[in-house]
Amino acid sequence: MKAVGFTRSLPSSDSESLIDFDAPMPVASGHDLLVEVKAVSVNPVDYRVRRDMGPGNLGTRILGYDAAGIVTAVGSDCRLFKVGDEVYYAGELMRQGSNSQFHLVDERIVGHKPASLSWADTAAMPLTLITAWEGLFEQLRIRRDGSDSGKVLLILGGAGGVGSIMTQLAKHAGLTVITTASRPESVAQCLHYGADLVLDHTQDLKAQLAAAGHTSVHWIFSCAELDGYFTLATELLAPFGGLCTIVAPNKPVDLGLFKIKALRYSHEFMFTRSMFRMAEMIEQHTLLDAAAALFDDGTLRSTRAQTLGVINAANLRKAHAQLETTHTLGKLVLEGWG
Ligand SMILES: NC(=O)c1ccc[n+]([C@@H]2O[C@H](COP(=O)([O-])OP(=O)(O)OC[C@H]3O[C@@H](n4cnc5c(N)ncnc54)[C@H](OP(=O)(O)O)[C@@H]3O)[C@@H](O)[C@H]2O)c1
């Protein structure tokens, strides 16, 4: 089968950084589904793994996390899916990835594809959707039933993959959503997905909030490097508020600052459940199915911004290079095998 992989860490501008190759056909066993991959999307984790593997020959590692496709075989322990089902998922960090014509994935982290979305629009969603959902409803403990309606969420970095779906989920929960963006296109992207107010993260956020009549916020979700924002967060958060980040701080943070207001600090890492084989990894199956219903009733919209062509090394290198700018809007997708 066709696959795209890498053997050593090289810059995305190097034609050897991702390569097309023939891989053996995988065989489903246990909880695994064998999925015929129709479309994939690319996330910052793809370039981080490619870039950070260091020197030396790794064998050929297949990258790719997000995928949408059709189940072609099931392992003997599978109970949730059957051959022919259309699915979407974000995969696991340490296994061979979805940039291959056929891919093995544990059914407990797979959802049924939203019937109303195309393959490309579906493939755009799983990793950022799981991250945003777990971050809001598990880490920050925001209630989905509307009982936190009117409370204020600040999303640092609202126009990227995670911010674009998080804004939609938070609006559906009834929150007032303030995002940040630094360019006219990214401001427009935030407003398109429902942000109530967009601040410029290159300028003084506290002053911009005050000018808009907000002296504090209930929650902050950081889709960006936290170092420049941590002290500010302690000032802006209301008592009993919470800060959740998906980007690990580069410098130590002083959690003592969180004591007086009884603030909560948490990390969201969407691979934790599968990495530690947690019993509740099936929560991601449940979450993806619940979100599929929200796509199908029109509550949520795909955040696919561009389809860069078929799934091959040249197009994936373009996607990696674009994401490495850290100024991408929404999601980049590749579809079909050419
Ligand atoms: N822990 C997890 O499970 C998890 C999951 C997904 C992603 N992540 C990480 O979270 C980060 C965001 O992921 P993503 O998929 O949303 O990335 P992305 O799509 O590449 O994000 C791009 C956005 O980031 C904004 N941005 C750039 N610099 C910023 C800054 N200093 N402050 C605020 N926003 C800034 C940009 O806005 P402007 O262009 O307007 O500046 C752009 O719209 C990445 O570092 C990724 O690796 C972690």
The ligand as a Gaussian input file, in Angstrom:
#p B3LYP/6-31G(d) Opt

LIG

0 1
 N       -2.034000      19.190000      24.134000
 C       -2.764000      18.792000      23.088000
 O       -3.470000      17.788000      23.158000
 C       -2.728000      19.619000      21.825000
 C       -3.674000      19.363000      20.835000
 C       -3.687000      20.171000      19.716000
 C       -2.750000      21.189000      19.575000
 N       -1.812000      21.367000      20.543000
 C       -0.841000      22.474000      20.424000
 O       -1.586000      23.681000      20.557000
 C       -1.089000      24.676000      19.698000
 C       -2.232000      25.190000      18.824000
 O       -2.666000      24.129000      17.984000
 P       -3.508000      24.491000      16.673000
 O       -3.792000      23.219000      15.977000
 O       -4.641000      25.383000      16.986000
 O       -2.352000      25.307000      15.883000
 P       -2.460000      26.243000      14.642000
 O       -3.678000      25.944000      13.872000
 O       -1.165000      26.185000      13.936000
 O       -2.597000      27.706000      15.318000
 C       -2.382000      28.810000      14.551000
 C       -2.941000      30.033000      15.257000
 O       -2.124000      30.368000      16.400000
 C       -2.205000      31.767000      16.571000
 N       -1.033000      32.267000      17.291000
 C        0.251000      32.304000      16.847000
 N        1.043000      32.880000      17.791000
 C        0.236000      33.209000      18.847000
 C        0.467000      33.845000      20.119000
 N        1.674000      34.249000      20.503000
 N       -0.592000      34.009000      20.942000
 C       -1.815000      33.594000      20.572000
 N       -2.081000      32.994000      19.400000
 C       -1.068000      32.814000      18.534000
 C       -2.257000      32.313000      15.163000
 O       -3.020000      33.517000      15.161000
 P       -2.513000      34.800000      14.322000
 O       -2.123000      34.290000      12.984000
 O       -3.682000      35.694000      14.340000
 O       -1.335000      35.366000      15.093000
 C       -2.950000      31.221000      14.339000
 O       -4.268000      31.495000      13.994000
 C        0.067000      24.039000      18.929000
 O        1.282000      24.401000      19.581000
 C       -0.173000      22.556000      19.071000
 O        1.010000      21.787000      19.015000
 C       -1.774000      20.623000      21.671000

